[in-house]
């Protein structure tokens, strides 16, 4: 995983990062059905190409290179990956938040 979205995104979900991503690895987008119910955006670790285009676009500085995620937000490394790899039910059980259904 190249980049991780952490806690500052919660409640903000500014999609400027989505708009600059050349490989569409940040979800949910505003046009996706789950956008309103999901509390933050997530980066797909299997799709991210480590370009860093998203980092300067984030108005709340929520996006970090994997190795630079602050210690107090390290759980977001797994949280981002899990949103893509776990079923919605498994994600809900693990993180107590809605999982990806699309």
GROMACS elastic network, one bead per residue, 0.5 to 0.9 nm:
[ bonds ]
;  ai    aj funct       b0    kb
    1     4     6  0.75159   500
    1    43     6  0.85129   500
    1    44     6  0.77103   500
    1    46     6  0.67470   500
    1    47     6  0.85699   500
    1    48     6  0.69737   500
    1    49     6  0.86635   500
    1    50     6  0.80374   500
    1    65     6  0.84650   500
    1    66     6  0.65674   500
    1    77     6  0.82346   500
    1    81     6  0.80188   500
    2    43     6  0.88859   500
    2    45     6  0.65715   500
    2    46     6  0.89631   500
    2    48     6  0.63158   500
    2    49     6  0.69636   500
    2    51     6  0.84215   500
    2    52     6  0.85043   500
    2    64     6  0.85271   500
    2    65     6  0.57743   500
    2    66     6  0.55996   500
    2    67     6  0.85195   500
    3    43     6  0.69345   500
    3    44     6  0.87927   500
    3    45     6  0.74826   500
    3    48     6  0.73828   500
    3    49     6  0.89993   500
    3    50     6  0.67340   500
    3    52     6  0.76297   500
    3    54     6  0.89842   500
    3    55     6  0.86610   500
    3    63     6  0.65700   500
    3    64     6  0.54426   500
    3    66     6  0.51881   500
    3    67     6  0.86383   500
    3    69     6  0.87563   500
    3    77     6  0.85639   500
    4    42     6  0.73841   500
    4    43     6  0.61531   500
    4    44     6  0.87452   500
    4    45     6  0.82489   500
    4    62     6  0.80673   500
    4    63     6  0.55419   500
    4    64     6  0.53375   500
    4    65     6  0.62882   500
    4    66     6  0.59703   500
    4    69     6  0.73517   500
    4    76     6  0.68675   500
    4    77     6  0.59342   500
    4    80     6  0.66082   500
    4    81     6  0.88038   500
    5     8     6  0.81384   500
    5     9     6  0.69364   500
    5    40     6  0.81965   500
    5    41     6  0.68714   500
    5    42     6  0.59433   500
    5    43     6  0.65870   500
    5    61     6  0.89649   500
    5    62     6  0.54148   500
    5    64     6  0.65315   500
    5    69     6  0.88482   500
    5    76     6  0.68660   500
    5    77     6  0.79138   500
    5    80     6  0.70198   500
    6     9     6  0.62253   500
    6    10     6  0.79044   500
    6    40     6  0.84418   500
    6    41     6  0.88075   500
    6    42     6  0.85903   500
    6    61     6  0.88034   500
    6    62     6  0.51531   500
    6    63     6  0.63213   500
    6    64     6  0.76585   500
    6    69     6  0.78794   500
    6    73     6  0.63010   500
    6    74     6  0.82816   500
    6    75     6  0.85519   500
    6    76     6  0.54920   500
    6    77     6  0.79954   500
    6    79     6  0.88991   500
    6    80     6  0.84636   500
    7    10     6  0.55318   500
    7    40     6  0.80337   500
    7    62     6  0.65681   500
    7    73     6  0.68781   500
    7    76     6  0.75593   500
    8    11     6  0.79597   500
    8    12     6  0.74892   500
    8    40     6  0.86944   500
    8    60     6  0.59827   500
    8    61     6  0.69205   500
    8    63     6  0.86259   500
    9    12     6  0.51736   500
    9    13     6  0.54856   500
    9    14     6  0.75705   500
    9    39     6  0.79740   500
    9    40     6  0.53934   500
    9    41     6  0.68383   500
    9    58     6  0.86159   500
    9    60     6  0.68074   500
    9    61     6  0.81230   500
    9    62     6  0.55549   500
    9    63     6  0.83679   500
   10    13     6  0.65231   500
   10    38     6  0.89425   500
   10    39     6  0.53114   500
   10    41     6  0.79037   500
   10    62     6  0.89693   500
   11    14     6  0.89283   500
   11    39     6  0.57432   500
   11    40     6  0.65009   500
   12    15     6  0.89283   500
   12    39     6  0.80944   500
   12    40     6  0.71686   500
   12    60     6  0.80036   500
   13    16     6  0.89552   500
   13    35     6  0.88608   500
   13    38     6  0.89482   500
   13    39     6  0.73442   500
   13    40     6  0.53894   500
   13    41     6  0.59735   500
   14    17     6  0.73813   500
   14    18     6  0.84596   500
   14    40     6  0.89516   500
   14    41     6  0.84593   500
   14    58     6  0.71284   500
   14    59     6  0.73862   500
   14    60     6  0.85706   500
   15    18     6  0.50207   500
   15    19     6  0.64563   500
   15    26     6  0.88414   500
   15    29     6  0.71420   500
   15    30     6  0.74878   500
   15    41     6  0.82318   500
   15    57     6  0.87596   500
   15    58     6  0.80893   500
   16    19     6  0.51931   500
   16    20     6  0.66804   500
   16    21     6  0.89444   500
   16    54     6  0.76452   500
   16    57     6  0.56845   500
   16    58     6  0.65265   500
   16    59     6  0.82995   500
   17    20     6  0.54701   500
   17    21     6  0.63000   500
   17    26     6  0.75352   500
   17    53     6  0.75229   500
   17    55     6  0.72195   500
   17    56     6  0.82642   500
   17    57     6  0.54268   500
   17    58     6  0.59822   500
   18    21     6  0.54134   500
   18    22     6  0.87792   500
   18    24     6  0.69485   500
   18    25     6  0.77981   500
   18    26     6  0.55641   500
   18    27     6  0.73171   500
   18    28     6  0.86908   500
   18    29     6  0.68444   500
   18    41     6  0.88720   500
   18    54     6  0.72853   500
   19    22     6  0.82845   500
   19    24     6  0.83766   500
   19    29     6  0.89169   500
   19    54     6  0.84939   500
   20    23     6  0.89847   500
   20    24     6  0.86149   500
   20    53     6  0.63365   500
   20    54     6  0.62688   500
   20    57     6  0.78963   500
   21    24     6  0.55473   500
   21    25     6  0.68934   500
   21    26     6  0.73392   500
   21    48     6  0.87259   500
   21    51     6  0.85306   500
   21    52     6  0.86350   500
   21    53     6  0.63759   500
   21    54     6  0.62346   500
   22    25     6  0.81624   500
   22    49     6  0.87665   500
   22    51     6  0.85901   500
   22    53     6  0.82030   500
   23    26     6  0.85749   500
   23    47     6  0.68867   500
   23    48     6  0.69078   500
   23    49     6  0.75192   500
   24    27     6  0.78709   500
   24    44     6  0.88805   500
   24    47     6  0.78255   500
   24    48     6  0.82079   500
   25    42     6  0.81156   500
   25    43     6  0.55632   500
   25    44     6  0.51610   500
   25    45     6  0.78847   500
   25    46     6  0.83708   500
   25    47     6  0.55259   500
   25    48     6  0.56865   500
   25    49     6  0.87866   500
   26    29     6  0.73004   500
   26    41     6  0.65513   500
   26    42     6  0.54898   500
   26    44     6  0.63674   500
   26    48     6  0.83782   500
   27    30     6  0.85242   500
   27    32     6  0.83184   500
   27    35     6  0.82451   500
   27    40     6  0.87543   500
   27    41     6  0.54643   500
   27    42     6  0.54164   500
   27    43     6  0.66384   500
   27    44     6  0.78892   500
   28    31     6  0.79743   500
   28    32     6  0.59826   500
   28    33     6  0.82170   500
   28    34     6  0.66769   500
   28    35     6  0.54154   500
   28    38     6  0.77019   500
   28    40     6  0.83126   500
   28    41     6  0.60063   500
   28    42     6  0.72205   500
   28   100     6  0.85169   500
   29    32     6  0.53773   500
   29    33     6  0.86419   500
   29    34     6  0.85085   500
   29    35     6  0.63144   500
   29    41     6  0.81437   500
   30    33     6  0.79619   500
   30    34     6  0.84344   500
   30    35     6  0.55329   500
   30    36     6  0.80114   500
   31    34     6  0.86495   500
   31    35     6  0.72607   500
   32    35     6  0.56626   500
   32    36     6  0.88250   500
   32   102     6  0.81437   500
   33    36     6  0.75738   500
   33    37     6  0.86326   500
   33   102     6  0.79679   500
   34    37     6  0.55074   500
   34    38     6  0.60942   500
   34    98     6  0.88522   500
   34   100     6  0.77720   500
   34   101     6  0.77547   500
   34   102     6  0.80120   500
   35    38     6  0.56028   500
   35    39     6  0.82589   500
   35    40     6  0.87219   500
   35    41     6  0.86662   500
   36    39     6  0.76949   500
   37    98     6  0.74143   500
   38    41     6  0.75762   500
   38    97     6  0.76948   500
   38    98     6  0.64313   500
   38    99     6  0.80429   500
   38   100     6  0.87180   500
   39    97     6  0.80756   500
   39    98     6  0.85869   500
   41    80     6  0.84267   500
   42    79     6  0.82195   500
   42    80     6  0.51673   500
   42    81     6  0.80262   500
   42    83     6  0.72010   500
   42    84     6  0.84169   500
   43    46     6  0.88385   500
   43    47     6  0.81489   500
   43    48     6  0.70297   500
   43    80     6  0.59286   500
   43    81     6  0.74883   500
   43    83     6  0.87902   500
   43    84     6  0.85351   500
   44    47     6  0.54589   500
   44    48     6  0.60714   500
   44    80     6  0.68357   500
   44    81     6  0.63131   500
   44    83     6  0.81253   500
   44    84     6  0.63061   500
   45    48     6  0.54484   500
   45    49     6  0.85472   500
   45    80     6  0.76344   500
   45    81     6  0.60485   500
   45    84     6  0.83351   500
   46    49     6  0.83261   500
   46    81     6  0.85033   500
   46    84     6  0.89718   500
   48    51     6  0.77763   500
   49    52     6  0.83605   500
   50    53     6  0.84915   500
   50    65     6  0.82218   500
   51    54     6  0.80757   500
   52    55     6  0.55815   500
   52    56     6  0.79731   500
   52    64     6  0.89471   500
   52    65     6  0.80818   500
   53    56     6  0.67587   500
   53    57     6  0.73476   500
   54    57     6  0.53286   500
   54    58     6  0.65805   500
   54    63     6  0.74333   500
   55    58     6  0.57235   500
   55    61     6  0.72588   500
   55    62     6  0.79967   500
   55    63     6  0.55567   500
   55    64     6  0.70933   500
   55    65     6  0.87342   500
   56    59     6  0.77711   500
   56    61     6  0.78443   500
   56    63     6  0.87089   500
   57    60     6  0.89957   500
   57    61     6  0.84702   500
   58    61     6  0.54153   500
   58    62     6  0.65676   500
   58    63     6  0.69824   500
   59    62     6  0.79997   500
   60    63     6  0.85261   500
   61    64     6  0.79518   500
   63    69     6  0.82924   500
   64    67     6  0.78901   500
   64    68     6  0.58977   500
   64    69     6  0.54916   500
   64    70     6  0.84504   500
   65    68     6  0.52805   500
   65    69     6  0.65106   500
   66    69     6  0.56905   500
   66    74     6  0.89597   500
   66    77     6  0.72089   500
   67    70     6  0.86678   500
   68    71     6  0.86182   500
   69    72     6  0.82928   500
   69    73     6  0.64233   500
   69    74     6  0.59977   500
   69    76     6  0.83548   500
   69    77     6  0.79388   500
   70    73     6  0.54246   500
   70    74     6  0.63104   500
   71    74     6  0.52434   500
   71    75     6  0.85970   500
   72    75     6  0.78620   500
   73    76     6  0.57562   500
   73    77     6  0.79949   500
   74    77     6  0.57214   500
   74    78     6  0.78576   500
   75    78     6  0.56149   500
   75    79     6  0.62114   500
   75    80     6  0.88083   500
   76    80     6  0.58459   500
   76    81     6  0.83856   500
   77    80     6  0.55754   500
   77    81     6  0.65703   500
   77    82     6  0.86758   500
   78    81     6  0.51499   500
   78    82     6  0.57904   500
   78    83     6  0.84930   500
   79    82     6  0.51040   500
   79    83     6  0.62177   500
   79    91     6  0.85971   500
   79    95     6  0.76247   500
   80    83     6  0.54460   500
   80    84     6  0.71780   500
   81    84     6  0.55892   500
   81    85     6  0.63067   500
   81    86     6  0.83915   500
   82    86     6  0.52726   500
   82    87     6  0.85720   500
   82    90     6  0.88745   500
   82    91     6  0.66656   500
   82    99     6  0.86619   500
   83    86     6  0.60538   500
   83    87     6  0.79775   500
   83    88     6  0.78927   500
   83    91     6  0.65036   500
   83    99     6  0.59865   500
   83   100     6  0.59676   500
   84    87     6  0.80373   500
   84    99     6  0.84600   500
   84   100     6  0.68127   500
   85    91     6  0.88041   500
   85   100     6  0.89797   500
   86    89     6  0.78381   500
   86    90     6  0.57098   500
   86    91     6  0.56795   500
   86    99     6  0.77608   500
   86   100     6  0.80916   500
   87    90     6  0.51392   500
   87    91     6  0.61196   500
   87    92     6  0.85017   500
   87    99     6  0.68192   500
   87   100     6  0.70082   500
   87   101     6  0.75720   500
   88    91     6  0.51931   500
   88    92     6  0.60842   500
   88    93     6  0.86125   500
   88    98     6  0.65842   500
   88   100     6  0.52080   500
   88   101     6  0.57529   500
   89    92     6  0.51104   500
   89    93     6  0.61770   500
   89    94     6  0.86563   500
   89    98     6  0.79977   500
   89    99     6  0.66871   500
   89   100     6  0.89488   500
   90    93     6  0.51213   500
   90    94     6  0.61671   500
   90    95     6  0.85167   500
   90    99     6  0.76441   500
   91    94     6  0.51484   500
   91    95     6  0.57969   500
   91    96     6  0.73416   500
   91    97     6  0.71115   500
   91    98     6  0.69540   500
   91    99     6  0.50422   500
   91   100     6  0.79513   500
   92    95     6  0.54262   500
   92    98     6  0.52573   500
   92    99     6  0.56304   500
   93    96     6  0.56060   500
   93    97     6  0.78787   500
   94    97     6  0.82179   500
   95    98     6  0.82032   500
   95    99     6  0.86359   500
   96    99     6  0.89100   500
   98   101     6  0.85440   500
